Amino acid sequence: MVETIQIQVNGEQRGCQADATVGDLLRELAIKAERVAVELNLEVLDRKDFDHRSLKQGDRVEILSFIGGGAPVDVQGKGRGFVHAE
């Protein structure tokens, strides 16, 4: 029998394997690691650490997606700059 733990992902309770890593969680959720930032218990993780950071009972995980696009800074046409996020 596989042991499970309870964690919180983006504010919702979720079970996962006791020996799971952040990388395992992302794969289970079908989320591409290169497209997100992950915060584990208020610490922003480096992507290279996703497969090495183990999840523990009660951990709080926030997964933030990057969204591309842009919007004019000044909609009246006075400014020529754009706000852009990738």
N, CA, C and O atoms as CSV, one atom per row, in Angstrom:
chain,resi,resn,atom,element,x,y,z
A,1,MET,N,N,0.845,-1.186,0.000
A,1,MET,CA,C,0.000,0.000,0.000
A,1,MET,C,C,0.890,1.249,0.000
A,1,MET,O,O,1.856,1.333,0.758
A,2,VAL,N,N,0.549,2.219,-0.862
A,2,VAL,CA,C,1.320,3.445,-0.987
A,2,VAL,C,C,0.882,4.441,0.081
A,2,VAL,O,O,-0.306,4.731,0.226
A,3,GLU,N,N,1.851,4.956,0.821
A,3,GLU,CA,C,1.547,5.943,1.853
A,3,GLU,C,C,1.293,7.295,1.198
A,3,GLU,O,O,2.023,7.703,0.295
A,4,THR,N,N,0.258,7.985,1.657
A,4,THR,CA,C,-0.047,9.305,1.124
A,4,THR,C,C,0.019,10.349,2.226
A,4,THR,O,O,-0.136,10.053,3.411
A,5,ILE,N,N,0.255,11.584,1.791
A,5,ILE,CA,C,0.261,12.724,2.703
A,5,ILE,C,C,-0.721,13.746,2.163
A,5,ILE,O,O,-1.114,13.680,0.998
A,6,GLN,N,N,-1.117,14.689,3.000
A,6,GLN,CA,C,-2.004,15.773,2.587
A,6,GLN,C,C,-1.185,17.055,2.469
A,6,GLN,O,O,-0.459,17.431,3.389
A,7,ILE,N,N,-1.316,17.718,1.320
A,7,ILE,CA,C,-0.672,19.005,1.093
A,7,ILE,C,C,-1.735,19.975,0.601
A,7,ILE,O,O,-2.868,19.577,0.331
A,8,GLN,N,N,-1.374,21.238,0.486
A,8,GLN,CA,C,-2.280,22.240,-0.038
A,8,GLN,C,C,-1.664,22.793,-1.325
A,8,GLN,O,O,-0.528,23.266,-1.319
A,9,VAL,N,N,-2.415,22.732,-2.422
A,9,VAL,CA,C,-1.941,23.232,-3.711
A,9,VAL,C,C,-2.870,24.351,-4.150
A,9,VAL,O,O,-4.058,24.132,-4.387
A,10,ASN,N,N,-2.316,25.548,-4.257
A,10,ASN,CA,C,-3.095,26.735,-4.628
A,10,ASN,C,C,-4.370,26.845,-3.799
A,10,ASN,O,O,-5.443,27.147,-4.320
A,11,GLY,N,N,-4.232,26.596,-2.501
A,11,GLY,CA,C,-5.336,26.775,-1.569
A,11,GLY,C,C,-6.283,25.597,-1.410
A,11,GLY,O,O,-7.216,25.656,-0.609
A,12,GLU,N,N,-6.053,24.519,-2.170
A,12,GLU,CA,C,-6.939,23.354,-2.077
A,12,GLU,C,C,-6.189,22.143,-1.521
A,12,GLU,O,O,-5.052,21.874,-1.909
A,13,GLN,N,N,-6.837,21.419,-0.610
A,13,GLN,CA,C,-6.258,20.202,-0.058
A,13,GLN,C,C,-6.111,19.149,-1.150
A,13,GLN,O,O,-6.961,19.027,-2.033
A,14,ARG,N,N,-5.019,18.391,-1.074
A,14,ARG,CA,C,-4.754,17.375,-2.084
A,14,ARG,C,C,-3.862,16.304,-1.462
A,14,ARG,O,O,-2.976,16.603,-0.661
A,15,GLY,N,N,-4.108,15.074,-1.838
A,15,GLY,CA,C,-3.251,13.986,-1.397
A,15,GLY,C,C,-2.153,13.737,-2.424
A,15,GLY,O,O,-2.347,13.958,-3.619
A,16,CYS,N,N,-1.000,13.275,-1.948
A,16,CYS,CA,C,0.064,12.872,-2.865
A,16,CYS,C,C,0.911,11.803,-2.176
A,16,CYS,O,O,0.820,11.610,-0.964
A,17,GLN,N,N,1.734,11.113,-2.962
A,17,GLN,CA,C,2.601,10.073,-2.408
A,17,GLN,C,C,3.557,10.675,-1.396
A,17,GLN,O,O,4.029,11.798,-1.572
A,18,ALA,N,N,3.842,9.939,-0.348
A,18,ALA,CA,C,4.696,10.432,0.728
A,18,ALA,C,C,6.106,10.772,0.263
A,18,ALA,O,O,6.748,11.643,0.850
A,19,ASP,N,N,6.601,10.113,-0.766
A,19,ASP,CA,C,7.968,10.374,-1.224
A,19,ASP,C,C,8.020,11.274,-2.469
A,19,ASP,O,O,9.049,11.331,-3.143
A,20,ALA,N,N,6.927,11.973,-2.779
A,20,ALA,CA,C,6.850,12.801,-3.982
A,20,ALA,C,C,7.692,14.068,-3.849
A,20,ALA,O,O,7.885,14.603,-2.758
A,21,THR,N,N,8.186,14.528,-5.003
A,21,THR,CA,C,8.898,15.802,-5.074
A,21,THR,C,C,7.994,16.836,-5.734
A,21,THR,O,O,6.919,16.504,-6.232
A,22,VAL,N,N,8.429,18.070,-5.734
A,22,VAL,CA,C,7.693,19.121,-6.438
A,22,VAL,C,C,7.586,18.759,-7.921
A,22,VAL,O,O,6.535,18.951,-8.532
A,23,GLY,N,N,8.663,18.239,-8.498
A,23,GLY,CA,C,8.637,17.809,-9.901
A,23,GLY,C,C,7.610,16.724,-10.149
A,23,GLY,O,O,6.911,16.751,-11.162
A,24,ASP,N,N,7.508,15.762,-9.229
A,24,ASP,CA,C,6.499,14.700,-9.350
A,24,ASP,C,C,5.090,15.292,-9.349
A,24,ASP,O,O,4.238,14.884,-10.139
A,25,LEU,N,N,4.852,16.250,-8.465
A,25,LEU,CA,C,3.541,16.890,-8.380
A,25,LEU,C,C,3.205,17.587,-9.695
A,25,LEU,O,O,2.090,17.457,-10.199
A,26,LEU,N,N,4.164,18.325,-10.250
A,26,LEU,CA,C,3.911,19.021,-11.511
A,26,LEU,C,C,3.591,18.032,-12.630
A,26,LEU,O,O,2.682,18.271,-13.426
A,27,ARG,N,N,4.325,16.931,-12.696
A,27,ARG,CA,C,4.053,15.916,-13.723
A,27,ARG,C,C,2.668,15.299,-13.523
A,27,ARG,O,O,1.941,15.068,-14.489
A,28,GLU,N,N,2.308,15.033,-12.266
A,28,GLU,CA,C,0.994,14.456,-11.968
A,28,GLU,C,C,-0.130,15.403,-12.414
A,28,GLU,O,O,-1.191,14.957,-12.851
A,29,LEU,N,N,0.116,16.701,-12.298
A,29,LEU,CA,C,-0.871,17.700,-12.684
A,29,LEU,C,C,-0.755,18.086,-14.162
A,29,LEU,O,O,-1.490,18.952,-14.637
A,30,ALA,N,N,0.162,17.447,-14.884
A,30,ALA,CA,C,0.408,17.728,-16.310
A,30,ALA,C,C,0.773,19.188,-16.540
A,30,ALA,O,O,0.281,19.825,-17.471
A,31,ILE,N,N,1.641,19.708,-15.680
A,31,ILE,CA,C,2.107,21.088,-15.777
A,31,ILE,C,C,3.573,21.080,-16.180
A,31,ILE,O,O,4.387,20.403,-15.551
A,32,LYS,N,N,3.914,21.826,-17.223
A,32,LYS,CA,C,5.295,21.914,-17.695
A,32,LYS,C,C,6.087,22.824,-16.766
A,32,LYS,O,O,5.733,23.987,-16.575
A,33,ALA,N,N,7.155,22.293,-16.192
A,33,ALA,CA,C,7.950,23.026,-15.210
A,33,ALA,C,C,8.509,24.334,-15.755
A,33,ALA,O,O,8.658,25.302,-15.009
A,34,GLU,N,N,8.819,24.371,-17.045
A,34,GLU,CA,C,9.413,25.582,-17.610
A,34,GLU,C,C,8.411,26.723,-17.762
A,34,GLU,O,O,8.798,27.846,-18.086
A,35,ARG,N,N,7.139,26.450,-17.532
A,35,ARG,CA,C,6.105,27.480,-17.694
A,35,ARG,C,C,5.530,27.983,-16.374
A,35,ARG,O,O,4.558,28.737,-16.372
A,36,VAL,N,N,6.119,27.573,-15.254
A,36,VAL,CA,C,5.572,27.984,-13.957
A,36,VAL,C,C,6.672,28.386,-12.982
A,36,VAL,O,O,7.842,28.040,-13.146
A,37,ALA,N,N,6.256,29.118,-11.978
A,37,ALA,CA,C,7.075,29.367,-10.795
A,37,ALA,C,C,6.377,28.629,-9.661
A,37,ALA,O,O,5.148,28.558,-9.625
A,38,VAL,N,N,7.157,28.082,-8.739
A,38,VAL,CA,C,6.576,27.330,-7.625
A,38,VAL,C,C,7.085,27.906,-6.311
A,38,VAL,O,O,8.278,28.141,-6.123
A,39,GLU,N,N,6.143,28.121,-5.421
A,39,GLU,CA,C,6.451,28.565,-4.060
A,39,GLU,C,C,6.094,27.426,-3.122
A,39,GLU,O,O,4.972,26.920,-3.155
A,40,LEU,N,N,7.039,27.023,-2.290
A,40,LEU,CA,C,6.826,25.955,-1.315
A,40,LEU,C,C,6.994,26.546,0.076
A,40,LEU,O,O,8.094,26.942,0.462
A,41,ASN,N,N,5.911,26.605,0.818
A,41,ASN,CA,C,5.938,27.171,2.169
A,41,ASN,C,C,6.573,28.557,2.188
A,41,ASN,O,O,7.445,28.843,3.009
A,42,LEU,N,N,6.125,29.413,1.274
A,42,LEU,CA,C,6.547,30.810,1.144
A,42,LEU,C,C,7.959,30.997,0.583
A,42,LEU,O,O,8.466,32.119,0.571
A,43,GLU,N,N,8.594,29.934,0.125
A,43,GLU,CA,C,9.916,30.022,-0.496
A,43,GLU,C,C,9.786,29.747,-1.991
A,43,GLU,O,O,9.299,28.690,-2.393
A,44,VAL,N,N,10.224,30.704,-2.814
A,44,VAL,CA,C,10.202,30.513,-4.258
A,44,VAL,C,C,11.350,29.579,-4.622
A,44,VAL,O,O,12.503,29.821,-4.264
A,45,LEU,N,N,11.016,28.508,-5.340
A,45,LEU,CA,C,12.014,27.499,-5.685
A,45,LEU,C,C,12.650,27.767,-7.038
A,45,LEU,O,O,12.007,28.282,-7.952
A,46,ASP,N,N,13.910,27.412,-7.153
A,46,ASP,CA,C,14.602,27.436,-8.433
A,46,ASP,C,C,14.149,26.202,-9.210
A,46,ASP,O,O,14.022,25.121,-8.637
A,47,ARG,N,N,13.909,26.357,-10.494
A,47,ARG,CA,C,13.419,25.239,-11.311
A,47,ARG,C,C,14.313,24.003,-11.208
A,47,ARG,O,O,13.814,22.879,-11.237
A,48,LYS,N,N,15.606,24.196,-11.089
A,48,LYS,CA,C,16.527,23.046,-11.030
A,48,LYS,C,C,16.336,22.222,-9.759
A,48,LYS,O,O,16.824,21.095,-9.671
A,49,ASP,N,N,15.637,22.774,-8.784
A,49,ASP,CA,C,15.414,22.059,-7.523
A,49,ASP,C,C,14.094,21.300,-7.473
A,49,ASP,O,O,13.849,20.568,-6.513
A,50,PHE,N,N,13.232,21.453,-8.485
A,50,PHE,CA,C,11.909,20.823,-8.450
A,50,PHE,C,C,11.981,19.317,-8.209
A,50,PHE,O,O,11.182,18.776,-7.445
A,51,ASP,N,N,12.929,18.634,-8.851
A,51,ASP,CA,C,13.012,17.177,-8.705
A,51,ASP,C,C,13.752,16.736,-7.442
A,51,ASP,O,O,13.864,15.541,-7.171
A,52,HIS,N,N,14.257,17.700,-6.673
A,52,HIS,CA,C,15.005,17.364,-5.460
A,52,HIS,C,C,14.310,17.789,-4.178
A,52,HIS,O,O,14.702,17.363,-3.091
A,53,ARG,N,N,13.284,18.621,-4.289
A,53,ARG,CA,C,12.568,19.094,-3.101
A,53,ARG,C,C,11.402,18.175,-2.799
A,53,ARG,O,O,10.421,18.132,-3.542
A,54,SER,N,N,11.514,17.449,-1.714
A,54,SER,CA,C,10.464,16.517,-1.290
A,54,SER,C,C,9.307,17.267,-0.648
A,54,SER,O,O,9.491,18.291,0.009
A,55,LEU,N,N,8.124,16.736,-0.854
A,55,LEU,CA,C,6.933,17.294,-0.214
A,55,LEU,C,C,6.688,16.574,1.100
A,55,LEU,O,O,6.907,15.368,1.217
A,56,LYS,N,N,6.228,17.338,2.093
A,56,LYS,CA,C,5.976,16.781,3.420
A,56,LYS,C,C,4.534,17.107,3.831
A,56,LYS,O,O,3.918,18.040,3.316
A,57,GLN,N,N,4.027,16.322,4.758
A,57,GLN,CA,C,2.679,16.519,5.289
A,57,GLN,C,C,2.459,17.986,5.638
A,57,GLN,O,O,3.266,18.592,6.343
A,58,GLY,N,N,1.359,18.554,5.140
A,58,GLY,CA,C,0.992,19.922,5.480
A,58,GLY,C,C,1.663,21.004,4.653
A,58,GLY,O,O,1.388,22.186,4.861
A,59,ASP,N,N,2.547,20.634,3.709
A,59,ASP,CA,C,3.203,21.643,2.880
A,59,ASP,C,C,2.175,22.459,2.115
A,59,ASP,O,O,1.104,21.969,1.755
A,60,ARG,N,N,2.527,23.715,1.877
A,60,ARG,CA,C,1.682,24.620,1.089
A,60,ARG,C,C,2.423,24.956,-0.196
A,60,ARG,O,O,3.505,25.542,-0.168
A,61,VAL,N,N,1.833,24.582,-1.310
A,61,VAL,CA,C,2.443,24.782,-2.625
A,61,VAL,C,C,1.587,25.763,-3.410
A,61,VAL,O,O,0.370,25.602,-3.506
A,62,GLU,N,N,2.224,26.769,-3.964
A,62,GLU,CA,C,1.545,27.705,-4.867
A,62,GLU,C,C,2.222,27.570,-6.225
A,62,GLU,O,O,3.442,27.696,-6.331
A,63,ILE,N,N,1.432,27.316,-7.256
A,63,ILE,CA,C,1.944,27.172,-8.619
A,63,ILE,C,C,1.433,28.361,-9.420
A,63,ILE,O,O,0.226,28.554,-9.565
A,64,LEU,N,N,2.362,29.154,-9.935
A,64,LEU,CA,C,2.027,30.366,-10.666
A,64,LEU,C,C,2.397,30.196,-12.126
A,64,LEU,O,O,3.547,29.902,-12.451
A,65,SER,N,N,1.427,30.378,-13.006
A,65,SER,CA,C,1.663,30.246,-14.447
A,65,SER,C,C,2.090,31.575,-15.035
A,65,SER,O,O,1.637,32.638,-14.611
A,66,PHE,N,N,2.980,31.496,-16.030
A,66,PHE,CA,C,3.371,32.683,-16.774
A,66,PHE,C,C,2.391,32.871,-17.911
A,66,PHE,O,O,2.013,31.912,-18.583
A,67,ILE,N,N,1.985,34.097,-18.122
A,67,ILE,CA,C,1.036,34.399,-19.184
A,67,ILE,C,C,1.677,35.436,-20.095
A,67,ILE,O,O,2.103,36.496,-19.637
A,68,GLY,N,N,1.743,35.130,-21.376
A,68,GLY,CA,C,2.317,36.065,-22.337
A,68,GLY,C,C,1.272,37.046,-22.817
A,68,GLY,O,O,0.071,36.826,-22.659
A,69,GLY,N,N,1.737,38.117,-23.397
A,69,GLY,CA,C,0.825,39.112,-23.940
A,69,GLY,C,C,1.311,40.496,-23.601
A,69,GLY,O,O,2.353,40.662,-22.967
A,70,GLY,N,N,0.581,41.461,-24.009
A,70,GLY,CA,C,0.975,42.833,-23.724
A,70,GLY,C,C,-0.235,43.737,-23.794
A,70,GLY,O,O,-1.273,43.368,-24.343
A,71,ALA,N,N,-0.095,44.910,-23.239
A,71,ALA,CA,C,-1.162,45.900,-23.275
A,71,ALA,C,C,-0.525,47.270,-23.408
A,71,ALA,O,O,0.528,47.517,-22.820
A,72,PRO,N,N,-1.130,48.154,-24.159
A,72,PRO,CA,C,-0.573,49.502,-24.278
A,72,PRO,C,C,-0.504,50.174,-22.912
A,72,PRO,O,O,-1.404,50.022,-22.087
A,73,VAL,N,N,0.572,50.916,-22.685
A,73,VAL,CA,C,0.715,51.649,-21.438
A,73,VAL,C,C,-0.294,52.789,-21.396
A,73,VAL,O,O,-0.904,53.053,-20.361
A,74,ASP,N,N,-0.462,53.457,-22.524
A,74,ASP,CA,C,-1.375,54.591,-22.601
A,74,ASP,C,C,-2.373,54.334,-23.727
A,74,ASP,O,O,-2.017,54.428,-24.902
A,75,VAL,N,N,-3.603,54.016,-23.384
A,75,VAL,CA,C,-4.598,53.653,-24.390
A,75,VAL,C,C,-5.016,54.831,-25.265
A,75,VAL,O,O,-5.665,54.624,-26.291
A,76,GLN,N,N,-4.664,56.062,-24.891
A,76,GLN,CA,C,-5.016,57.225,-25.698
A,76,GLN,C,C,-3.945,57.511,-26.760
A,76,GLN,O,O,-4.060,58.479,-27.511
A,77,GLY,N,N,-2.916,56.678,-26.821
A,77,GLY,CA,C,-1.919,56.820,-27.857
A,77,GLY,C,C,-0.786,57.782,-27.528
A,77,GLY,O,O,0.081,58.005,-28.373
A,78,LYS,N,N,-0.765,58.354,-26.338
A,78,LYS,CA,C,0.298,59.290,-25.973
A,78,LYS,C,C,1.619,58.574,-25.717
A,78,LYS,O,O,2.689,59.091,-26.036
A,79,GLY,N,N,1.531,57.388,-25.141
A,79,GLY,CA,C,2.746,56.630,-24.865
A,79,GLY,C,C,2.951,55.563,-25.918
A,79,GLY,O,O,1.987,55.060,-26.495
A,80,ARG,N,N,4.186,55.219,-26.169
A,80,ARG,CA,C,4.465,54.198,-27.172
A,80,ARG,C,C,4.973,52.907,-26.519
A,80,ARG,O,O,5.242,51.930,-27.217
A,81,GLY,N,N,5.103,52.897,-25.218
A,81,GLY,CA,C,5.600,51.711,-24.528
A,81,GLY,C,C,4.507,50.688,-24.308
A,81,GLY,O,O,3.319,51.004,-24.377
A,82,PHE,N,N,4.911,49.480,-24.046
A,82,PHE,CA,C,3.981,48.395,-23.764
A,82,PHE,C,C,4.381,47.721,-22.471
A,82,PHE,O,O,5.561,47.639,-22.129
A,83,VAL,N,N,3.387,47.244,-21.765
A,83,VAL,CA,C,3.617,46.380,-20.619
A,83,VAL,C,C,3.586,44.980,-21.177
A,83,VAL,O,O,2.618,44.598,-21.833
A,84,HIS,N,N,4.625,44.205,-20.930
A,84,HIS,CA,C,4.710,42.881,-21.524
A,84,HIS,C,C,5.179,41.880,-20.482
A,84,HIS,O,O,6.159,42.124,-19.778
A,85,ALA,N,N,4.491,40.768,-20.382
A,85,ALA,CA,C,4.881,39.690,-19.454
A,85,ALA,C,C,4.966,38.399,-20.224
A,85,ALA,O,O,4.116,38.117,-21.069
A,86,GLU,N,N,5.980,37.613,-19.942
A,86,GLU,CA,C,6.107,36.286,-20.567
A,86,GLU,C,C,6.280,35.254,-19.508
A,86,GLU,O,O,6.405,34.068,-19.815
